[in-house]
């Protein structure tokens, strides 16, 4: 792992995947690329963690999946948020914001 990349805090993978799917169904590689680009390369999601997360979210009913063709016309599995997934994303984002704010109060007291 390059030095400028950070290891993700446990529990953030699901939230990041849900957020990446918020704008519409997409395939796994596009989720990884979106996270990497959105964070300027600071966060990179390993394939194993990505697909474990996608399977976990699908089992919980927060995403669904269907086969389709990728932008380079390859067969790919596309994942999209369910209504329950949108609710879960809202809950997880609010929880993470509270968590981050509390951590910043400790490391950056004003």
Buried (B, 14 or more C-beta within 10 A) or exposed (E): EEEEEEEBEEEBBBBBBBBBBEEEBBBBBBBBBBBBEEBEEEBBBEEEBBBEBBEBBBEEEBBBBEEEEBEEEEEBBBBBBBEEBBEBBEEBBEEBEEEEEEEEEEEEEE
